[in-house]
Amino acid sequence: CSATDTVLVQVKYPFRIIYSKTDTICKGQNIKLFADGADRFQWSPGTGLNSATSAVPIARPDTSIKYRVIGFDDRSCFSDTGFVFVKVYPIPTVDAGGDKTINIGQSLDLVPEISADVSEVIWSPTGNIFRNDYPAISVKPNQNTDYKVVVKNKGGCSASDDITVQVICNGANVFI
């Protein structure tokens, strides 16, 4: 007696996953993470993720966090692990102060209150600015002017505020 049979042998090989690089976001924003090179993925911690098993989860963490992603093959023979750090910067704060009224020909210092993380202050319009003394400016407008101050931190997160300088002529100044 004789018999024949065949057996299909599948060989699984180790693999390497590719995944997102370290990135930064501003608090309240989200970022799309990704992983590829495996059949299944597991992200942890699940904090701020819309899916812990997706290859491309959306992350919206409140604070800086390091995510771990593990990729598995379809038979769970092999796995590979990667780490993605997401730095979360706070939104800076700025208060330009209350609206001001000055006589024509007078100058005025505009001094905003800013949070400690602010690294850049930009005022506009710039036409009547005659002195820039970070973060304050000195202005001498000839007409009512709305000034806008935009602040940014090292993460590129920004905030802004407006102030109106009303210019009046009440006869208190003498021009020759």
C-alpha positions in Angstrom: 0.0 0.0 0.0 1.1 3.5 -0.7 -0.3 7.0 -0.2 0.7 10.5 -0.9 -0.2 13.7 0.7 1.0 17.3 0.5 1.4 19.9 3.3 1.6 23.6 2.7 4.1 25.2 5.0 4.0 28.9 5.4 7.1 30.5 6.7 6.8 33.8 8.6 9.7 36.2 8.8 10.5 38.9 11.3 9.6 42.4 10.1 10.2 46.0 10.9 7.4 48.5 11.3 7.6 52.1 10.2 5.8 54.7 12.3 5.3 58.5 12.9 8.2 60.6 13.9 8.2 62.8 17.0 5.9 65.8 16.5 4.5 68.9 18.2 1.0 70.2 18.4 -0.8 73.0 20.3 -3.2 72.1 23.1 -6.7 71.3 21.6 -5.3 70.3 18.2 -5.0 66.8 16.9 -2.4 64.9 14.9 -2.7 61.8 12.6 -0.2 59.1 13.7 0.6 56.2 11.4 2.2 52.8 11.4 2.9 50.4 8.6 4.6 47.1 7.8 2.5 44.8 10.0 -1.0 43.2 9.8 -2.3 44.5 13.2 -1.3 47.3 15.5 -1.8 48.1 19.2 -1.2 51.7 20.4 -0.8 52.5 24.1 -1.6 54.3 26.2 -5.0 54.9 24.6 -5.2 58.5 26.1 -6.3 60.9 23.5 -6.5 58.3 20.7 -9.7 57.8 18.6 -8.6 54.1 18.1 -5.9 52.1 19.8 -5.9 49.4 17.0 -5.9 51.6 13.9 -2.8 51.9 11.6 -3.6 55.6 11.4 -5.2 56.8 14.7 -6.0 60.4 15.4 -4.3 61.7 18.6 -5.6 64.6 20.7 -3.7 64.5 23.9 -4.0 67.2 26.5 -0.4 66.9 27.7 2.9 65.7 26.1 2.9 61.9 25.8 4.9 59.0 24.4 2.8 56.5 22.5 4.0 52.9 22.0 2.9 51.1 18.9 3.3 47.3 18.5 2.9 45.7 15.1 1.9 42.0 14.8 1.9 39.6 11.8 -1.4 37.8 11.0 -0.3 34.7 13.0 1.1 36.6 16.0 4.5 34.9 15.4 6.5 38.1 15.4 6.1 41.6 16.6 7.9 44.9 16.4 7.7 48.0 18.6 8.1 51.7 18.0 7.6 54.9 20.1 6.2 58.2 19.0 6.6 61.3 21.3 4.0 64.0 20.9 4.9 67.3 22.5 1.8 69.4 23.4 2.4 73.1 23.8 -0.1 75.3 25.7 -1.9 78.1 24.0 -0.2 81.4 25.1 -2.3 84.2 26.6 -2.3 87.9 25.7 -4.3 90.8 27.0 -3.7 94.1 25.1 -5.7 96.0 27.8 -8.7 98.2 27.5 -9.3 100.7 24.7 -7.5 104.1 25.1 -8.3 107.7 24.2 -5.6 110.3 23.6 -5.4 113.8 22.2 -3.9 114.2 18.7 -0.1 114.6 18.9 0.3 112.6 22.0 2.0 109.3 22.2 0.9 106.2 24.1 2.6 103.1 25.4 0.7 99.8 24.7 1.9 97.2 27.1 0.2 93.8 26.8 0.1 91.2 29.5 1.5 88.0 28.1 2.1 84.5 29.5 5.6 83.4 30.4 5.9 81.0 27.4 5.6 83.7 24.8 8.7 84.0 22.6 7.4 86.3 19.8 5.2 89.4 19.8 3.9 90.9 16.6 2.0 94.2 16.5 0.0 95.6 13.5 -0.4 98.0 11.9 3.1 99.2 12.2 2.8 102.7 10.6 2.5 104.7 13.8 4.9 102.7 15.9 7.9 104.8 16.8 9.4 102.6 19.5 9.4 98.8 20.0 10.3 97.7 23.6 9.4 94.0 23.7 6.6 93.3 24.3 5.4 96.9 24.5 5.2 99.5 21.7 4.9 103.2 21.7 2.5 104.7 19.2 1.5 108.2 18.0 -1.5 107.8 15.8 -3.1 110.7 13.8 -6.5 109.0 13.7 -8.5 106.3 15.4 -6.5 103.1 15.0 -7.2 99.4 15.9 -4.0 97.7 16.9 -3.7 93.9 17.0 -1.1 92.0 19.0 -0.3 88.4 18.1 1.9 86.3 20.4 3.5 82.9 19.7 5.4 80.4 21.8 8.2 78.0 20.8 5.6 75.4 19.7 4.2 77.9 17.1 0.9 78.2 19.1 -0.6 81.6 18.9 -3.1 83.9 20.5 -4.2 87.5 19.7 -6.0 90.5 21.1 -7.1 93.9 19.9 -7.0 97.4 21.3 -8.5 100.6 19.9 -6.8 103.9 20.3 -9.3 106.7 19.8 -7.7 110.1 18.8 -9.6 113.3 19.8 -8.9 116.9 19.4 -10.3 118.8 22.4 -8.3 122.0 22.2 -5.8 120.9 24.9 -2.9 120.9 22.4 -1.6 124.0 20.7 0.0 123.6 17.3 2.1 126.3 15.6 
